[in-house]
Amino acid sequence: MNVELASYIVGASFGLFLCVQYIVFYFILVANSDAKKNKSDVVYIALIGVSIMAYGILGSIQMLSTDPYITAVFYRLKLSAGVILLSFYVLLLRYILILIKDMTFVETDEYKESTKKYLLLMLGICAAFIVLIIFTDLVIDLETATYRLTGLIYPAFFVIVAVIEYIEFYRLLRKEEGKITLMNRFRFKTILWTGIVPVIFALVEILIRMFISPDVTTKFGSFFMYGIFFLSLGLSLNLMFEYMSVMTRMSESNRKLSDLNKRILDEVRTAQSLQFSLLPIDKQREIQKLLDMEISYMPMQSVGGDYYDFYQIDNNKLLMILGDASGHGIYAAMIWAMLKVEVEEIIEENQISDLAQAFTLLNKRITRILENTYSYATLFSCLINLDDHNLTYISAGHTDQFYYSKQDDSVVKIRNRNPIIGTFKNAKYSADGISNHPGDAILLFTDGVIEGINPEGMQIGERRLEDMFLDACQNADNASLILNNMLSSIEEFCEGTIQHDDRTMMVIKL
């Protein structure tokens, strides 16, 4: 194997290495959207790698061929690949110059326009050179007398382009001195200098072939390919810096995301702690001494929008409230907290004995707070007389609740048509009553219960929940057992499926 052939093979390997590096970097780009802004310069490097690989392969085939015609064809194609390589390299340099302008916050519109015109001119000349190389003998036929003159056109073009790019590059770097990091200056200068080396080596090779002997490259190898080694190493080094830059940004982004998640979790824990402190857990124990009742509260997230509370109005009256604020999570919990504050203010103002009047006032206050937020709440409330267990109730847009009659051994829906809370400021509310008997029971629940789903996506629904309640009442004689039976039936139906809404149930045994 002669040295020139070996230099072509090694050069093609360097081009292949650049392409492999680009493929690796591409997957980093795909995995990290923030890194995509670096994609253009990496693409140009990949195209340069393809051109280097093509130049090396075409040169190898030219050297291996024994047919003069095939040798001439691949020699023309090899020189054309060199022109294409130059085109991609200039595109890379000009992209970097525009990138420098962007990095230093300089107005780039005018510069981009002038650069675009320059590139169009340069690419047009490159296309003309490729036509000249493929279809004429002006720059490739060593036997012609005019070759020593016309053959200089090819290296002269390369040198002129290199000088123009060098002057423009250093002019801009000097102008933006102090605005570019040392790392970026090193990267950009590496790309420039390693690109000038093959141009100089190509000029040397052509002059040797023209004025000394073509056999020199056969003995010592292609000088241009030696220069390409420098270019490949420089571009490879630049890609490594790109990797490091992307990985640093990814690490920084992950760190910031981790810090943000930590802050969010801390805030959620704080909100969760606050909400649980507002739950009437201690009050529930006192109410249970007066009334047989039990409750289950299951927020979908750490905090929820389901609202419940109970109050002893006087010696013989208990107020039970259960509701559902629009939305989920912290936002719904905020509405939940506002509801609690307003309800307690109304109770302190002694305006709760008339449920209809109390809800009209509550709606007015909540609407004033929530107007223009498209938020609302549904509420169900009942006022129980402990002496005779007579019950007055009101439903503000809440789903129908269930009432179990011991005497009839059946479940009926508790319906009451009133507007939701927080939407219509001047809405009027009305209350209804129920004549009950010992052993009757009430199931209060939010719509997250009936919307519970199983693995097949089937909802519990009102009918199935009604049957569950009837079965639970028939097989239990207190509120706690009824609720436990209900929870068991619901879990059996859902089979551990993740639910999409808060679920709250309250059982009151009369």
RODO-2510 file (C-alpha; in nm, 4 decimals, decimal comma):
residues 510
     n   res          X          Y          Z
     1     m     0,0000     0,0000     0,0000
     2     n     0,1461     0,3401    -0,0964
     3     v     0,1481     0,6250     0,1529
     4     e    -0,0983     0,8401    -0,0447
     5     l    -0,3614     0,5651    -0,0403
     6     a    -0,3055     0,5194     0,3330
     7     s    -0,3559     0,8928     0,3904
     8     y    -0,6898     0,8802     0,2064
     9     i    -0,8092     0,5813     0,4087
    10     v    -0,7092     0,7426     0,7386
    11     g    -0,8756     1,0687     0,6302
    12     a    -1,2011     0,8877     0,5495
    13     s    -1,1843     0,7291     0,8950
    14     f    -1,1559     1,0731     1,0531
    15     g    -1,4656     1,1834     0,8593
    16     l    -1,6527     0,8753     0,9771
    17     f    -1,5506     0,9526     1,3357
    18     l    -1,7008     1,3018     1,3075
    19     c    -2,0260     1,1518     1,1763
    20     v    -2,0406     0,9051     1,4665
    21     q    -1,9820     1,1894     1,7116
    22     y    -2,2682     1,3808     1,5513
    23     i    -2,5020     1,0808     1,5885
    24     v    -2,4160     1,0591     1,9593
    25     f    -2,4675     1,4321     1,9987
    26     y    -2,7980     1,4147     1,8089
    27     f    -2,9413     1,1769     2,0692
    28     i    -2,8314     1,4210     2,3397
    29     l    -3,0178     1,6933     2,1504
    30     v    -3,3274     1,4776     2,1271
    31     a    -3,3137     1,4060     2,5003
    32     n    -3,2636     1,7701     2,5945
    33     s    -3,4805     2,0337     2,4269
    34     d    -3,2691     2,3188     2,5658
    35     a    -2,9673     2,1849     2,3763
    36     k    -3,1422     2,2094     2,0384
    37     k    -3,0299     2,5684     1,9981
    38     n    -2,6783     2,4261     1,9354
    39     k    -2,8016     2,2020     1,6562
    40     s    -2,6991     2,4131     1,3514
    41     d    -2,3241     2,4230     1,4093
    42     v    -2,3217     2,0531     1,4945
    43     v    -2,5041     1,9756     1,1683
    44     y    -2,2420     2,1697     0,9712
    45     i    -1,9673     1,9711     1,1453
    46     a    -2,1470     1,6485     1,0508
    47     l    -2,1707     1,7619     0,6869
    48     i    -1,8000     1,8436     0,6911
    49     g    -1,7415     1,4912     0,8264
    50     v    -1,9432     1,3442     0,5386
    51     s    -1,7424     1,5534     0,2874
    52     i    -1,4116     1,4404     0,4408
    53     m    -1,5261     1,0799     0,4287
    54     a    -1,6344     1,1204     0,0653
    55     y    -1,3020     1,2852    -0,0281
    56     g    -1,1054     1,0024     0,1354
    57     i    -1,3159     0,7264    -0,0240
    58     l    -1,3020     0,8836    -0,3712
    59     g    -0,9258     0,9352    -0,3359
    60     s    -0,8826     0,5721    -0,2296
    61     i    -1,0813     0,4434    -0,5270
    62     q    -0,8782     0,6708    -0,7580
    63     m    -0,5546     0,5252    -0,6205
    64     l    -0,6740     0,1645    -0,6428
    65     s    -0,8102     0,1887    -0,9970
    66     t    -0,5956     0,0703    -1,2869
    67     d    -0,8335     0,1994    -1,5536
    68     p    -0,7248     0,5505    -1,6625
    69     y    -1,0837     0,6535    -1,7372
    70     i    -1,2113     0,5477    -1,3919
    71     t    -0,9096     0,7110    -1,2295
    72     a    -0,9884     1,0397    -1,4065
    73     v    -1,3563     1,0238    -1,3085
    74     f    -1,2839     0,9687    -0,9403
    75     y    -1,0122     1,2341    -0,9449
    76     r    -1,2720     1,4853    -1,0689
    77     l    -1,5214     1,3670    -0,8075
    78     k    -1,2568     1,3920    -0,5356
    79     l    -1,1767     1,7533    -0,6246
    80     s    -1,5513     1,8302    -0,6312
    81     a    -1,5822     1,6815    -0,2831
    82     g    -1,3027     1,9182    -0,1755
    83     v    -1,5012     2,2166    -0,3031
    84     i    -1,8130     2,0937    -0,1185
    85     l    -1,6023     2,0484     0,1957
    86     l    -1,4897     2,4117     0,1650
    87     s    -1,8533     2,5239     0,1250
    88     f    -1,9669     2,3526     0,4446
    89     y    -1,6654     2,4855     0,6342
    90     v    -1,7427     2,8430     0,5318
    91     l    -2,1077     2,7937     0,6291
    92     l    -1,9874     2,6766     0,9719
    93     l    -1,7605     2,9790     1,0138
    94     r    -2,0340     3,2224     0,9138
    95     y    -2,2792     3,0551     1,1501
    96     i    -2,0270     3,1012     1,4321
    97     l    -1,9839     3,4700     1,3421
    98     i    -2,3597     3,5254     1,3629
    99     l    -2,3629     3,3262     1,6869
   100     i    -2,0978     3,5635     1,8274
   101     k    -2,3200     3,8581     1,7354
   102     d    -2,6158     3,6950     1,9124
   103     m    -2,4064     3,6086     2,2192
   104     t    -2,2933     3,9712     2,2543
   105     f    -2,6482     4,1080     2,2066
   106     v    -2,5509     4,2988     1,8942
   107     e    -2,8135     4,3833     1,6306
   108     t    -2,7669     4,1082     1,3701
   109     d    -3,0313     4,1723     1,1025
   110     e    -2,8050     4,3809     0,8774
   111     y    -2,5089     4,1506     0,9326
   112     k    -2,7205     3,8431     0,8572
   113     e    -2,8367     4,0006     0,5321
   114     s    -2,4833     4,0831     0,4156
   115     t    -2,3631     3,7364     0,5212
   116     k    -2,6460     3,5772     0,3251
   117     k    -2,5408     3,7642     0,0085
   118     y    -2,1770     3,6658     0,0597
   119     l    -2,2660     3,3000     0,1085
   120     l    -2,4843     3,2952    -0,2021
   121     l    -2,1959     3,4395    -0,4040
   122     m    -1,9458     3,1961    -0,2559
   123     l    -2,1731     2,8949    -0,3101
   124     g    -2,2347     3,0070    -0,6674
   125     i    -1,8592     3,0203    -0,7314
   126     c    -1,8195     2,6751    -0,5711
   127     a    -2,0900     2,5367    -0,8000
   128     a    -1,9107     2,6910    -1,0990
   129     f    -1,5851     2,5303    -0,9868
   130     i    -1,7512     2,1891    -0,9625
   131     v    -1,8816     2,2292    -1,3196
   132     l    -1,5348     2,3444    -1,4296
   133     i    -1,3696     2,0436    -1,2667
   134     i    -1,6136     1,7805    -1,3948
   135     f    -1,6643     1,9033    -1,7512
   136     t    -1,3272     2,0633    -1,8426
   137     d    -0,9587     1,9810    -1,8179
   138     l    -0,8472     2,3283    -1,7154
   139     v    -0,7523     2,2453    -1,3581
   140     i    -0,6795     1,8723    -1,3719
   141     d    -0,4924     1,7798    -1,6918
   142     l    -0,1238     1,7717    -1,6012
   143     e    -0,0223     1,7166    -1,9641
   144     t    -0,1570     2,0449    -2,1034
   145     a     0,0741     2,3394    -2,1422
   146     t    -0,1713     2,5753    -1,9854
   147     y    -0,2128     2,3635    -1,6709
   148     r     0,0536     2,5484    -1,4742
   149     l    -0,1482     2,8663    -1,5197
   150     t    -0,5085     2,7480    -1,5086
   151     g    -0,4373     2,4876    -1,2400
   152     l    -0,3575     2,7665    -0,9963
   153     i    -0,7210     2,8826    -1,0092
   154     y    -0,8276     2,5981    -0,7788
   155     p    -0,5756     2,6602    -0,4943
   156     a    -0,6022     3,0371    -0,5421
   157     f    -0,9763     3,0212    -0,4754
   158     f    -0,9179     2,8224    -0,1569
   159     v    -0,6529     3,0685    -0,0380
   160     i    -0,8674     3,3745    -0,1145
   161     v    -1,1620     3,2284     0,0787
   162     a    -0,9335     3,1382     0,3716
   163     v    -0,7917     3,4920     0,3860
   164     i    -1,1394     3,6496     0,3723
   165     e    -1,2675     3,4250     0,6521
   166     y    -0,9566     3,4802     0,8647
   167     i    -0,9822     3,8608     0,8380
   168     e    -1,3567     3,8656     0,9095
   169     f    -1,3236     3,6248     1,1994
   170     y    -1,0490     3,8162     1,3779
   171     r    -1,2104     4,1518     1,3026
   172     l    -1,5276     4,0429     1,4781
   173     l    -1,3469     3,8753     1,7700
   174     r    -1,1437     4,1900     1,8285
   175     k    -1,4550     4,4052     1,8080
   176     e    -1,6382     4,1944     2,0656
   177     e    -1,3361     4,1599     2,2949
   178     g    -1,4394     4,0933     2,6539
   179     k    -1,7935     3,9914     2,5636
   180     i    -1,7109     3,6285     2,4824
   181     t    -1,5957     3,3730     2,7370
   182     l    -1,2419     3,2373     2,7124
   183     m    -1,3809     2,8898     2,6489
   184     n    -1,5844     3,0075     2,3492
   185     r    -1,2911     3,2105     2,2124
   186     f    -1,0732     2,9009     2,2323
   187     r    -1,3406     2,6889     2,0582
   188     f    -1,3921     2,9372     1,7762
   189     k    -1,0197     2,9947     1,7163
   190     t    -0,9606     2,6189     1,7115
   191     i    -1,2172     2,5774     1,4336
   192     l    -1,0590     2,8653     1,2358
   193     w    -0,6960     2,7577     1,2658
   194     t    -0,7542     2,3876     1,2085
   195     g    -0,9496     2,4836     0,8935
   196     i    -0,6712     2,7048     0,7564
   197     v    -0,4143     2,4246     0,7911
   198     p    -0,5643     2,1984     0,5173
   199     v    -0,5918     2,5007     0,2841
   200     i    -0,2194     2,5705     0,3236
   201     f    -0,1355     2,2017     0,2853
   202     a    -0,3565     2,1758    -0,0246
   203     l    -0,1728     2,4695    -0,1798
   204     v     0,1612     2,3050    -0,1046
   205     e     0,0437     1,9757    -0,2561
   206     i    -0,0800     2,1370    -0,5763
   207     l     0,2385     2,3394    -0,6217
   208     i     0,4487     2,0259    -0,5683
   209     r     0,2411     1,8299    -0,8208
   210     m     0,2625     2,1146    -1,0726
   211     f     0,6241     2,2207    -1,0443
   212     i     0,8097     1,9222    -0,9007
   213     s     0,6464     1,5816    -0,9550
   214     p     0,3095     1,4100    -0,8904
   215     d     0,5033     1,1150    -0,7528
   216     v     0,5943     1,3106    -0,4379
   217     t     0,2444     1,2594    -0,2927
   218     t     0,2626     0,8904    -0,3745
   219     k     0,5807     0,8657    -0,1708
   220     f     0,4903     1,0978     0,1169
   221     g     0,1091     1,0914     0,1111
   222     s    -0,1546     1,3544     0,0396
   223     f    -0,0566     1,6791     0,2089
   224     f    -0,4188     1,7945     0,1925
   225     m    -0,5298     1,4852     0,3873
   226     y    -0,2669     1,5631     0,6510
   227     g    -0,4283     1,9018     0,6863
   228     i    -0,7678     1,7333     0,7066
   229     f    -0,6405     1,5391     1,0094
   230     f    -0,5910     1,8719     1,1880
   231     l    -0,9363     1,9937     1,0824
   232     s    -1,0996     1,6705     1,1990
   233     l    -0,9254     1,6865     1,5341
   234     g    -1,0276     2,0504     1,5780
   235     l    -1,3915     1,9806     1,4929
   236     s    -1,3890     1,6726     1,7131
   237     l    -1,2523     1,8833     1,9986
   238     n    -1,5294     2,1361     1,9361
   239     l    -1,7918     1,8614     1,9541
   240     m    -1,6434     1,7473     2,2840
   241     f    -1,6796     2,1013     2,4158
   242     e    -2,0375     2,0993     2,2892
   243     y    -2,1001     1,7743     2,4792
   244     m    -1,9541     1,9246     2,7943
   245     s    -2,1605     2,2424     2,7492
   246     v    -2,4839     2,0495     2,6972
   247     m    -2,4160     1,8146     2,9867
   248     t    -2,3356     2,1130     3,2098
   249     r    -2,6628     2,2806     3,1117
   250     m    -2,8529     1,9574     3,1641
   251     s    -2,6945     1,9160     3,5066
   252     e    -2,7761     2,2769     3,5934
   253     s    -3,1324     2,2364     3,4656
   254     n    -3,1749     1,9179     3,6678
   255     r    -3,0379     2,0924     3,9756
   256     k    -3,2753     2,3860     3,9295
   257     l    -3,5638     2,1462     3,8654
   258     s    -3,4738     1,9515     4,1785
   259     d    -3,4637     2,2738     4,3818
   260     l    -3,7967     2,3806     4,2330
   261     n    -3,9539     2,0427     4,3113
   262     k    -3,8216     2,0647     4,6652
   263     r    -3,9736     2,4105     4,7105
   264     i    -4,3032     2,2937     4,5628
   265     l    -4,3076     1,9877     4,7883
   266     d    -4,2319     2,2068     5,0889
   267     e    -4,5170     2,4379     4,9934
   268     v    -4,7515     2,1420     4,9380
   269     r    -4,6543     1,9956     5,2764
   270     t    -4,7199     2,3332     5,4353
   271     a    -5,0579     2,3548     5,2617
   272     q    -5,1344     1,9958     5,3594
   273     s    -5,0423     2,0665     5,7207
   274     l    -5,2583     2,3787     5,7191
   275     q    -5,5548     2,1987     5,5656
   276     f    -5,5376     1,9100     5,8111
   277     s    -5,5201     2,1590     6,0939
   278     l    -5,8463     2,3049     5,9635
   279     l    -6,0200     1,9662     5,9468
   280     p    -6,2681     1,9244     6,2338
   281     i    -6,0995     1,6134     6,3747
   282     d    -6,1226     1,7106     6,7429
   283     k    -6,4686     1,8548     6,6884
   284     q    -6,5748     1,5269     6,5264
   285     r    -6,5137     1,3368     6,8506
   286     e    -6,7408     1,5784     7,0370
   287     i    -7,0121     1,5542     6,7704
   288     q    -6,9958     1,1739     6,7803
   289     k    -7,0906     1,1861     7,1479
   290     l    -7,4160     1,3502     7,0451
   291     l    -7,4836     1,1794     6,7113
   292     d    -7,3960     0,8468     6,5548
   293     m    -7,1889     0,9561     6,2549
   294     e    -6,8681     0,8638     6,0748
   295     i    -6,6718     1,0243     5,7911
   296     s    -6,4093     0,9231     5,5340
   297     y    -6,1951     1,1903     5,3667
   298     m    -5,9695     1,0873     5,0753
   299     p    -5,8107     1,3757     4,8790
   300     m    -5,6817     1,2872     4,5313
   301     q    -5,3635     1,4890     4,5972
   302     s    -5,1837     1,5923     4,9136
   303     v    -5,4505     1,8575     4,9585
   304     g    -5,8029     1,8478     4,8249
   305     g    -6,1126     2,0499     4,7443
   306     d    -6,3677     1,8411     4,9323
   307     y    -6,5015     2,0329     5,2297
   308     y    -6,6790     1,9052     5,5356
   309     d    -6,7516     2,0389     5,8797
   310     f    -7,0029     2,0148     6,1661
   311     y    -7,1130     2,2576     6,4324
   312     q    -7,3240     2,2412     6,7459
   313     i    -7,5555     2,5378     6,7031
   314     d    -7,7207     2,5127     7,0435
   315     n    -7,8037     2,2412     7,2935
   316     n    -8,0238     2,0456     7,0557
   317     k    -7,9138     2,1322     6,6997
   318     l    -7,6226     2,0090     6,4874
   319     l    -7,5187     2,1531     6,1504
   320     m    -7,3534     1,9095     5,9083
   321     i    -7,1881     2,0452     5,5907
   322     l    -7,0262     1,8617     5,3004
   323     g    -6,9149     2,0196     4,9733
   324     d    -6,6866     2,0116     4,6738
   325     a    -6,4811     2,3087     4,5456
   326     s    -6,4050     2,3305     4,1743
   327     g    -6,0626     2,2098     4,0655
   328     h    -5,8079     2,0025     4,2537
   329     g    -5,5048     2,0450     4,4734
   330     i    -5,3975     2,3700     4,6382
   331     y    -5,6318     2,5920     4,4339
   332     a    -5,9391     2,3924     4,5421
   333     a    -5,8085     2,3842     4,8982
   334     m    -5,7972     2,7654     4,9000
   335     i    -6,1677     2,7789     4,8083
   336     w    -6,2268     2,5155     5,0784
   337     a    -6,0587     2,7392     5,3381
   338     m    -6,2589     3,0451     5,2292
   339     l    -6,5818     2,8482     5,2602
   340     k    -6,4918     2,7443     5,6123
   341     v    -6,4175     3,1029     5,7175
   342     e    -6,7406     3,2396     5,5710
   343     v    -6,9554     2,9611     5,7210
   344     e    -6,8082     3,0205     6,0659
   345     e    -6,8682     3,3959     6,0355
   346     i    -7,2332     3,3334     5,9501
   347     i    -7,2636     3,1001     6,2503
   348     e    -7,1044     3,3615     6,4775
   349     e    -7,3539     3,6164     6,3448
   350     n    -7,6372     3,3801     6,4525
   351     q    -7,7751     3,3621     6,0987
   352     i    -7,7578     2,9849     6,0529
   353     s    -8,0906     2,8800     6,2078
   354     d    -8,2644     2,9563     5,8775
   355     l    -8,0674     2,7462     5,6237
   356     a    -8,2186     2,9154     5,3190
   357     q    -8,1296     3,2612     5,4474
   358     a    -7,7835     3,1459     5,5576
   359     f    -7,7020     2,9975     5,2144
   360     t    -7,8274     3,3104     5,0367
   361     l    -7,5855     3,5161     5,2485
   362     l    -7,3011     3,2637     5,2060
   363     n    -7,3406     3,2648     4,8284
   364     k    -7,3345     3,6452     4,8201
   365     r    -7,0058     3,6568     5,0121
   366     i    -6,8355     3,3743     4,8219
   367     t    -6,9423     3,5132     4,4843
   368     r    -6,7871     3,8469     4,5732
   369     i    -6,4562     3,6673     4,6391
   370     l    -6,4651     3,4308     4,3389
   371     e    -6,6129     3,6589     4,0720
   372     n    -6,4194     3,6544     3,7423
   373     t    -6,2272     3,3411     3,8523
   374     y    -6,4745     3,0891     3,7028
   375     s    -6,4552     2,9017     4,0330
   376     y    -6,7426     2,7697     4,2400
   377     a    -6,8431     2,5174     4,5049
   378     t    -7,1306     2,2768     4,5570
   379     l    -7,2578     2,2265     4,9095
   380     f    -7,4984     2,0003     5,0929
   381     s    -7,5962     2,0917     5,4481
   382     c    -7,8412     1,9503     5,6983
   383     l    -7,9609     2,0836     6,0331
   384     i    -8,0477     1,8004     6,2728
   385     n    -8,2666     1,8406     6,5787
   386     l    -8,1196     1,6129     6,8461
   387     d    -8,4498     1,5922     7,0375
   388     d    -8,6662     1,4464     6,7633
   389     h    -8,3964     1,3874     6,4937
   390     n    -8,6032     1,5866     6,2449
   391     l    -8,3850     1,7060     5,9618
   392     t    -8,3834     2,0200     5,7467
   393     y    -8,1519     2,0177     5,4472
   394     i    -8,0376     2,2308     5,1555
   395     s    -7,8376     2,1406     4,8480
   396     a    -7,6522     2,4100     4,6527
   397     g    -7,5877     2,2409     4,3196
   398     h    -7,4602     1,9303     4,4962
   399     t    -7,5152     1,5793     4,3646
   400     d    -7,8215     1,3946     4,4992
   401     q    -7,7566     1,2345     4,8381
   402     f    -7,9026     0,9062     4,9721
   403     y    -8,1457     0,8458     5,2560
   404     y    -8,2112     0,4986     5,3984
   405     s    -8,5553     0,4357     5,5467
   406     k    -8,5491     0,1579     5,8070
   407     q    -8,9259     0,1291     5,7952
   408     d    -8,9402     0,0803     5,4173
   409     d    -8,5980    -0,0921     5,3947
   410     s    -8,5180     0,1189     5,0888
   411     v    -8,2955     0,4030     4,9747
   412     v    -8,4293     0,7233     4,8204
   413     k    -8,2464     1,0220     4,6766
   414     i    -8,2437     1,3521     4,8592
   415     r    -8,3061     1,6114     4,5897
   416     n    -8,3002     1,9844     4,6247
   417     r    -8,2603     2,2241     4,3325
   418     n    -8,0571     2,5330     4,4232
   419     p    -7,7760     2,7140     4,2358
   420     i    -7,4130     2,6355     4,3021
   421     i    -7,2202     2,8609     4,5400
   422     g    -7,0029     3,1389     4,3949
   423     t    -7,1584     3,2092     4,0553
   424     f    -7,4853     3,4032     4,0860
   425     k    -7,4566     3,6803     4,3448
   426     n    -7,8315     3,7393     4,3859
   427     a    -7,9378     3,3741     4,3821
   428     k    -8,2102     3,2721     4,6310
   429     y    -8,2003     2,9415     4,8180
   430     s    -8,4728     2,7244     4,9681
   431     a    -8,4571     2,4382     5,2207
   432     d    -8,6543     2,1130     5,2560
   433     g    -8,7224     1,8767     5,5434
   434     i    -8,7379     1,5032     5,6089
   435     s    -8,9546     1,3217     5,8620
   436     n    -8,7385     1,0389     5,9861
   437     h    -8,7646     0,7386     6,2142
   438     p    -8,5168     0,5602     6,4433
   439     g    -8,2756     0,3434     6,2430
   440     d    -8,2815     0,5656     5,9346
   441     a    -7,9463     0,6695     5,7864
   442     i    -7,8128     0,9375     5,5538
   443     l    -7,5188     0,9072     5,3162
   444     l    -7,3565     1,2366     5,2239
   445     f    -7,0873     1,2181     4,9563
   446     t    -6,9052     1,4167     4,6879
   447     d    -6,9196     1,3371     4,3170
   448     g    -6,5692     1,1848     4,3322
   449     v    -6,7321     0,8792     4,4929
   450     i    -6,9776     0,8039     4,2110
   451     e    -6,7074     0,8876     3,9547
   452     g    -6,4744     0,6247     4,0990
   453     i    -6,3548     0,3875     3,8258
   454     n    -6,2379     0,0279     3,8023
   455     p    -5,9519    -0,1045     3,5824
   456     e    -6,1898    -0,1238     3,2843
   457     g    -6,2752     0,2451     3,3190
   458     m    -6,6311     0,1781     3,4381
   459     q    -6,7670     0,4257     3,6934
   460     i    -6,9387     0,3307     4,0177
   461     g    -7,2351     0,5490     3,9269
   462     e    -7,5333     0,6499     4,1381
   463     r    -7,7229     0,3242     4,0979
   464     r    -7,4349     0,1017     4,2086
   465     l    -7,3528     0,3324     4,5024
   466     e    -7,7192     0,3275     4,6053
   467     d    -7,7138    -0,0528     4,6084
   468     m    -7,3911    -0,0500     4,8124
   469     f    -7,5507     0,1846     5,0660
   470     l    -7,8647    -0,0271     5,0946
   471     d    -7,6614    -0,3435     5,1479
   472     a    -7,4395    -0,1697     5,4069
   473     c    -7,7419    -0,0402     5,6025
   474     q    -7,9063    -0,3819     5,6005
   475     n    -7,5943    -0,5434     5,7464
   476     a    -7,4807    -0,2863     6,0023
   477     d    -7,6419    -0,1078     6,2931
   478     n    -7,4145     0,1949     6,3375
   479     a    -7,2575     0,4643     6,1207
   480     s    -6,9010     0,3364     6,1532
   481     l    -6,9891    -0,0148     6,0314
   482     i    -7,2059     0,1204     5,7498
   483     l    -6,9184     0,3389     5,6282
   484     n    -6,6661     0,0553     5,6574
   485     n    -6,8932    -0,1708     5,4518
   486     m    -6,9294     0,1044     5,1937
   487     l    -6,5529     0,1545     5,1716
   488     s    -6,4965    -0,2200     5,1318
   489     s    -6,7504    -0,2397     4,8493
   490     i    -6,5959     0,0607     4,6744
   491     e    -6,2420    -0,0741     4,7011
   492     e    -6,3575    -0,4133     4,5754
   493     f    -6,5094    -0,2446     4,2731
   494     c    -6,2132    -0,0129     4,2011
   495     e    -5,9487    -0,2866     4,2528
   496     g    -5,6799    -0,0344     4,3439
   497     t    -5,7315     0,1852     4,0365
   498     i    -5,5915     0,5375     4,0755
   499     q    -5,8821     0,7805     4,1101
   500     h    -5,9069     1,1265     3,9549
   501     d    -6,1092     1,3182     4,2111
   502     d    -6,1310     1,3705     4,5854
   503     r    -6,3669     1,1296     4,7645
   504     t    -6,5500     1,2166     5,0850
   505     m    -6,8374     1,0250     5,2499
   506     m    -7,0290     1,0958     5,5686
   507     v    -7,2779     0,8516     5,7241
   508     i    -7,5286     0,9747     5,9787
   509     k    -7,7338     0,7178     6,1692
   510     l    -8,0537     0,8700     6,3108
***
